[in-house]
């Protein structure tokens, strides 16, 4: 069973959104498992302190290496499970990485707080830092939920149809094409005729063209990366 193990200072935040919709139903039917551990339970003093002032000065507080290390060590995990730390300075989370994580046994995820985590525990416990975007949250819990949700929906049996995830944004290096449904006319805006033609080849071509146009306009970084991997053929290429 795919399992997410989360270390947090706010265990009451979970399962949160993970307890409803697709992820929640799959959690109830045991298609995946969620283990939540309170980092504060590993504090050693009577005040249950988990943080201290930054070495060298500066604002805020830093999560202590000894407390977090004890919390990580208290969780029984196999060595093949990824150890992740949600952090704005981490490696950007991508759909290909999500697919890799979903295909494995499931990660241990540390939710950072305060000004960050003592670098020594990151190194000593082999934590890989993960970012869900170029912005800063109050803590890693929401980011962890986003990562878990992205993985869970790819697990066998979670989505109604296996092909539901095949043409999504990022699946082929492109953003997803526009979607339409009833009513056929909305405030003078009709569904494009090609989608009602019944010609599957034309529909596929239209969707591909729209996906390419959207990606080029909105995500030039993705478009450039895709062209580097699949350079367009010149007239002399045959």
N, C-alpha and C positions, 0 to 999 in steps of 0.2 A: 504493500500500500504506500502511495506517495504521501510523505509526511512533512509538514512545516513545523519547525520548532522555533519559537520566538522568545527571545529574552528582552524584557521591557521593564521600565519602572512604573508602567501603567497597565497592568494586566486586565483591568476592567474595560479597556478599550476594545478588547477582543471577545467574541469574533466580530462584533460590529457589522459592517457591510458584508463580511464573509459569511455571515449566518443567514443571509437571505438570497433570493433569486437562484441562479445556476449553482454558484459556489455553496450556498446554504443547503440546497437540496442534495447536492453531492456529498456534503459533509454529513448530513443526516443518514444517507444511505451508505455511508462508509466507503465512498469511492476515494476519499482522501482523509487525512487526519490532521488535527491542529493541536499542538502542545504549547501551552503558554507558561512561562516561568518568570517569576518576579525577581528582578536583579536585587532588589532591596533585601530580600530574604538571605542574601549572602553577606550582608554587612556584619561587622564584628563588634561594633560598640553599641552601647545602650540606646543611642540616638538613631541607630540604623543609618549612619552616614554613608553616602555613596559617592560623594564628590568632594573636591577641595579646590583651592585657588590655583590658578595657572603658575607653573614655575616660570620665573622671569618677569612676573607681573602681567597686568592686563585685566580686562573686564571679564565678568562671568565666572563660571566654575567648570571644572573638568571632571569627567567620570573617572574614578580611581582605577588603576590597573589591577590592584590586588582584589578588590571587590568583584570586578567584572570577570577576572580570571577564575575566581572561585565559583561564580555563577555558571560560567561555561563548563568548568570541570565537573560540576554537579549534574550535568545533563549527559545521559548516556547516549552517545551517537557513534555510528560506525565511521571509520576513517575516510570512507569514500563519499561522505556527505559534504557538500560545499559549506563553508563557513563564511557568511556574508555580514557586512556591517553597512547599514544604510547611511550614506554620507553624501553631501553635496559635492565633495571633491572626488568621488569615486568614479569608476568606469561607467559610462552611460549604459543603461539597460536598453537592450534592443530586442526585437522580436526573435532574432536568431539565437540570442542568449537565453531568452525565455523558453524557446523550444528545447534547448539543451538542458535547462534546469528541469523542465517538465518531463523529459525523458529519463531523468535520473531518479534517485531515491527520495529527493526532496532536501531542501537546505535547512541549516540552522541559521537564524537571522537575528542579529543584534540590533536593537533600536537605540541609536545614539540620542543624547540629550545634552543640554547646556551648551558650552562652547565646543564640545567634542569629547573624544575619548583619548586617554593616555596612549601615546604612540607605542609604548612598550608592550601593552597587551595585544595591540593589533599585530605586532610582529611575533610575539611569543605564542599566540594562539592561532596564527595563520589566517587572520580575517581578511577577506577581500572586500574592499570598499565598493559600494554600488550606488549610483546616482540615478534618479528618475527624471532629472531635468536641471536646468541651470537656474535654480532658485533655492531658497532656504526655507525649510519648514521648522516648526517648533520642536519637532522630534522625528524619529524614524518610524513611528508607528504607522502613519498614513502611507508612507512610502513602502513599508513592508506589506501592507494590505494590497497596494497596487501590484507589487511583484507577485504576491501569492495568487491574487485573482487572475493575473495574466497567465500564470502557469496552470492553475486548476482548470480553467476553461478548455485547455488543450488535452486534458487527461481523457483516456478512453471512457466513453459512456456519459460524459458530462454534457456535451452539446448534443442536441437532438439528431443532427446529421453530421457525419464526419466531414462532409464537404463544406460545412458552414465556415470553417476556418481557412479554406483554401484560397479564396479571393479577397481576403481582408487586406487592409493597409499593411505594408511592409512585407507581406508574404512573398512577393516576387520583386522586392526592391522598388515598389511603386505604392503610391497612395491609392486607396480604393476609389473606384468610379462612383458617380452619383447614383442614388437609389430612389425609386419611385414606387407608389402603390395607389390604390383607390383613394379618392375619386379620380376619374380620368381627367377631369378639368377642375383645377383649384384656382379660384379668383382670376380666371382668364389665362392661367398657366397650364397648358396641357402636358400630358406625358409625351415624351418624344415618340414620334410615329414608329421609329425603328424598333422600339421595345414592344410594340403591339403587333409587329409584322408577322411574328411566328417563324421568322427566318433566323435560326440559331447562329448561323455563321455571321450574319450581319450584326446581330446583337453582340456577339463576342467581339467583333471588330470594333464596334462603337464603344463598348466598355473599355477595351484596351486603349483606344485613342484618347478617351476621356481620362483614364488613369494616368497616361503618359503626360497629357497636357497639365493636369492638376499637379503632378509631381514636379514637372519642370518649373511651373509658376510658383508653387508654395514651398517646395523643398529642393532648391537647387543643389544642396549638398547630396541628397539622395540621387538626384538625376545625374550629377557628375560622377558619383561612385558607380552607378549602374552603367554608365557609358564607358567607364574605365574597364569594367568587367566584361562588357559586351559592346566593343567598339563597332559603330555602324560600318557596313561594308562599302567600299568605294566601287566605282564602276569598273575598276580594273581588277577587283577581287574575284570576279567571275560569279 
